[in-house]
Amino acid sequence: MAKSGSSKRWLQRHVSDPYVRGAQQQGYRSRAAYKLIEIDAKDRLLAPGQVVVDLGAAPGSWAQVIAGRVQPGGRVIAVDLLDLEPIPGVEFVRGDFRQAEVLARIEGLLQESKVDLVVSDLAPNLTGVAASDQSRSLLLCELVLEFARLRLKPRGALLVKVFQGAGYIEFLAEMRRVFGSVVSRKPKASRGESAEMYLLGKGIKAQDSGFRIQDSGGRRVED
């Protein structure tokens, strides 16, 4: 069957994308690796010896970057609903991090130790209904924030993808209630037309955010 005009345009853009070509040449699993690389270059998130949890890790490009930068002595725990091809230095938990069983497996790996950094490039399965997709995306962000709040070291950090739209300002305010410092980042590798933004929070404040983990459908998608 012949490709549609939109499919041809997407393929042409994909093939000509310098980040796609770079990922292929450098062995990264997706162009998303360069988003984290750029943010890390600016904010110095990653260092040897850190314990990092990557929520929504598949296909694994962020985990690849992290694993290469936390050694010697570091650990990377990657979590996703989808299978993840093995990555040296990465411990993988398959499942939904919002479910008690999966949380227990993560806790078993951590063995009560606190985490230096939580990263999340999660987004829900898109329905095409903008209001619904935005609402579900923000719910995921809130749950990631709750996960991080409970498990980060006092000086730990959270990097989370958020889509700008309804509820974004309220979520930003909640991040500021939880962290002493919050900044936004829009890396060059993020497509210009995308509404995605990355929020980086550092330094947990000594207070309860009020969030509670709950179960609902969703997984990460590559942007």
C-alpha positions as CSV (number, residue, x, y, z in Angstrom):
1,M,0.0,0.0,0.0
2,A,1.3,3.5,-0.9
3,K,2.5,5.7,1.9
4,S,0.4,8.7,2.7
5,G,1.7,12.2,2.2
6,S,2.1,12.7,6.0
7,S,3.9,9.4,6.3
8,K,6.4,10.4,3.6
9,R,7.0,13.7,5.3
10,W,7.6,12.0,8.6
11,L,10.0,9.5,7.0
12,Q,11.9,12.3,5.2
13,R,12.2,14.3,8.4
14,H,13.2,11.3,10.4
15,V,16.0,10.3,7.9
16,S,17.3,13.8,7.7
17,D,17.2,14.5,11.5
18,P,20.8,15.0,12.8
19,Y,19.9,13.5,16.1
20,V,18.6,10.4,14.5
21,R,21.8,10.1,12.5
22,G,23.9,10.8,15.6
23,A,22.0,8.1,17.6
24,Q,22.6,5.5,14.9
25,Q,26.3,6.4,14.7
26,Q,26.9,6.5,18.4
27,G,24.8,3.4,19.2
28,Y,22.0,5.1,21.2
29,R,18.6,3.5,21.0
30,S,16.8,6.7,20.1
31,R,17.4,10.4,19.5
32,A,16.0,11.1,23.0
33,A,19.5,10.4,24.4
34,Y,20.6,13.9,23.2
35,K,17.9,15.5,25.3
36,L,19.4,14.1,28.5
37,I,22.9,14.7,27.3
38,E,22.2,18.4,26.7
39,I,20.4,18.8,30.1
40,D,23.2,17.1,31.9
41,A,25.8,19.3,30.2
42,K,24.0,22.4,31.5
43,D,22.9,21.1,35.0
44,R,25.5,18.5,35.8
45,L,23.0,15.9,37.0
46,L,25.1,12.8,36.6
47,A,28.2,11.8,38.5
48,P,30.1,8.6,39.4
49,G,28.7,6.7,42.3
50,Q,25.1,7.9,42.0
51,V,22.0,5.7,42.3
52,V,19.5,6.6,39.5
53,V,16.0,5.4,38.8
54,D,14.7,5.8,35.2
55,L,10.9,5.6,35.0
56,G,9.6,4.7,31.6
57,A,13.0,3.6,30.3
58,A,12.2,1.8,27.1
59,P,13.8,1.7,24.5
60,G,16.7,2.6,26.8
61,S,18.5,5.6,25.4
62,W,18.4,7.6,28.7
63,A,19.5,4.5,30.6
64,Q,22.5,4.1,28.2
65,V,23.6,7.7,28.9
66,I,23.1,7.4,32.6
67,A,24.9,4.0,32.9
68,G,28.0,5.5,31.1
69,R,28.2,8.4,33.6
70,V,27.5,6.9,37.0
71,Q,30.4,4.5,37.0
72,P,32.5,3.6,38.9
73,G,30.3,2.7,41.8
74,G,26.9,3.8,40.5
75,R,23.6,2.0,39.9
76,V,20.9,2.4,37.3
77,I,17.4,0.9,37.9
78,A,15.3,1.1,34.8
79,V,11.5,0.6,34.9
80,D,9.1,0.1,32.0
81,L,5.9,-1.7,31.0
82,L,7.8,-2.8,27.8
83,D,10.7,-5.2,27.5
84,L,14.1,-3.6,27.6
85,E,17.0,-5.2,25.7
86,P,19.9,-5.6,28.3
87,I,22.2,-2.6,28.9
88,P,25.5,-3.1,30.7
89,G,25.2,-1.7,34.2
90,V,21.4,-1.3,34.1
91,E,19.1,-3.3,36.4
92,F,15.7,-3.7,34.8
93,V,12.2,-4.0,36.4
94,R,9.4,-4.7,34.0
95,G,6.0,-3.4,35.0
96,D,4.0,-0.3,36.0
97,F,5.8,1.6,38.7
98,R,2.4,2.7,40.2
99,Q,1.5,-0.9,41.1
100,A,2.4,-2.2,44.6
101,E,4.1,-5.4,43.3
102,V,6.4,-3.4,41.0
103,L,7.1,-0.8,43.7
104,A,8.1,-3.7,46.0
105,R,10.5,-5.0,43.4
106,I,12.1,-1.6,43.1
107,E,12.3,-1.3,46.8
108,G,13.9,-4.7,47.0
109,L,16.7,-3.6,44.6
110,L,17.2,-0.3,46.6
111,Q,17.2,-2.1,50.0
112,E,16.1,1.0,51.8
113,S,18.9,3.1,50.3
114,K,17.8,6.5,49.0
115,V,18.2,7.7,45.4
116,D,20.3,10.5,44.0
117,L,18.3,11.1,40.9
118,V,14.9,10.1,39.4
119,V,14.4,10.7,35.7
120,S,11.2,10.3,33.7
121,D,10.5,10.7,29.9
122,L,7.0,9.2,30.4
123,A,3.9,10.0,28.4
124,P,0.6,8.2,28.2
125,N,-0.7,6.2,25.3
126,L,-2.1,9.0,23.1
127,T,-5.8,9.0,22.2
128,G,-5.8,12.0,20.0
129,V,-8.2,13.8,22.3
130,A,-6.1,16.7,23.5
131,A,-7.8,17.4,26.8
132,S,-7.8,13.7,27.8
133,D,-4.2,13.2,26.8
134,Q,-3.1,16.3,28.7
135,S,-5.0,15.2,31.8
136,R,-3.5,11.7,31.7
137,S,0.0,13.0,31.1
138,L,-0.2,15.3,34.2
139,L,-1.5,12.4,36.3
140,L,1.7,10.5,35.3
141,C,3.8,13.5,36.2
142,E,2.2,13.8,39.6
143,L,2.8,10.1,40.3
144,V,6.4,10.4,39.3
145,L,6.7,13.4,41.6
146,E,5.3,11.4,44.5
147,F,7.7,8.5,43.7
148,A,10.6,10.8,43.7
149,R,9.6,12.7,46.9
150,L,9.5,9.5,48.9
151,R,12.7,8.0,47.6
152,L,15.2,10.8,46.9
153,K,18.0,11.8,49.2
154,P,17.5,15.3,50.7
155,R,19.7,16.8,48.1
156,G,18.5,14.6,45.3
157,A,16.9,15.7,42.0
158,L,14.0,14.9,39.7
159,L,13.9,15.4,35.9
160,V,10.5,14.9,34.5
161,K,8.9,15.5,31.1
162,V,5.7,17.6,31.2
163,F,3.5,18.8,28.3
164,Q,2.6,22.4,28.3
165,G,-1.1,23.0,28.4
166,A,-4.0,22.8,30.9
167,G,-2.7,22.0,34.4
168,Y,1.0,22.8,33.6
169,I,1.2,25.9,35.8
170,E,-0.4,24.0,38.7
171,F,2.1,21.1,38.3
172,L,5.0,23.6,38.2
173,A,3.7,25.1,41.4
174,E,3.5,21.6,43.0
175,M,7.1,21.0,42.0
176,R,8.1,24.2,43.7
177,R,6.3,23.1,46.9
178,V,8.3,19.9,46.9
179,F,11.8,21.1,45.8
180,G,13.9,24.0,46.8
181,S,14.9,24.8,43.2
182,V,12.9,24.2,40.1
183,V,13.9,25.1,36.5
184,S,12.5,24.3,33.1
185,R,14.5,23.0,30.2
186,K,13.7,22.7,26.4
187,P,16.7,20.9,24.9
188,K,17.5,21.5,21.2
189,A,16.9,17.8,20.6
190,S,13.3,18.3,21.5
191,R,11.3,18.9,18.3
192,G,10.3,22.6,18.0
193,E,6.6,21.8,17.4
194,S,6.4,19.6,20.5
195,A,4.7,20.9,23.6
196,E,7.1,18.9,25.8
197,M,9.1,20.6,28.5
198,Y,11.4,19.2,31.1
199,L,11.2,20.3,34.7
200,L,14.2,19.8,37.0
201,G,13.7,19.9,40.7
202,K,16.6,19.8,43.2
203,G,16.6,19.6,47.0
204,I,13.6,18.0,48.7
205,K,11.8,20.3,51.1
206,A,10.8,18.9,54.5
207,Q,7.0,18.7,53.8
208,D,4.4,16.4,52.4
209,S,3.2,17.1,48.9
210,G,-0.1,15.4,49.5
211,F,0.2,13.1,46.4
212,R,-0.7,9.4,46.7
213,I,0.2,6.7,44.2
214,Q,-2.8,5.3,42.3
215,D,-3.2,2.9,39.4
216,S,-4.2,4.0,35.9
217,G,-3.1,3.1,32.4
218,G,-0.2,4.7,30.5
219,R,3.3,4.2,29.3
220,R,6.1,6.2,27.7
221,V,6.3,7.1,24.1
222,E,9.2,8.5,22.1
223,D,8.7,12.1,21.0
